[in-house]
């Protein structure tokens, strides 16, 4: 979930606009601060798509059954290398094998 958005400023000298600040995201399940790269996109027939951000596969898979959608959902890609903790293939397999999911 986007909790804080950067903004545009206009340079006093050249009048060019630039994006300053940093967007801040939290996990849509547990509320932990996340970088915003591990997300799903929920598409609808009659309105704009929405992004939901997560800290790991476990939070994503717990939240997924509650997501309202009338079209389709894109999931994060499975990363075999350079994945953040909780976001790799082994983490995905552990999360789908865990009790209650």
Secondary structure, 3 states (H helix, E strand, C coil): CEEECCEEEECCCCCCEEEECCCEEECCCCCCEECCCCEEEEECCCCCCEEEECCCHHHHHHHHCCCCCCCEEECCCCECCCCCCCCEHHHHHHHHHCCCC
